[in-house]
Amino acid sequence: MTTMQVNGADIDFNPDGFLSDFHSWSRDVAMAMAEEQGLELTDCHWDVISFMRDFFGDFETPPSPKQIIAACGEKITGSAKCRQKDLKAIFPNRACKQACQLAGLPRHYCHSP
């Protein structure tokens, strides 16, 4: 298990780099993780992350890439036409899996590469 310190708190991660505890997530944790991955989070990223956290909180499973695109696609591309490659463009390190990680989901269930 790996630990990162954010704002004086120890945040634990599993061996795959996902949060061990969904409830230890914060925006500061997400920003620290993104910075470590070389990703600057924009409003578009936050829309996806918020959707994923809400979905996971309601259903105890992350949304599929298709559900993310349906809910956030217009925000990602600026038009109603959004595809999985557009999601990959804003989350370049494994697309949906990176989004799951930054959203603080305890482990990923995403099926996209």
Secondary structure, DSSP 4 states (H G I P E B T S, - for coil): -EEEEETTEEEEE-TTS-BS-GGG--HHHHHHHHHHTT----HHHHHHHHHHHHHHHHHSSPPPHHHHHHHHHHHHHSSS---HHHHHHHSTTTTHHHHHHHTT-SS------
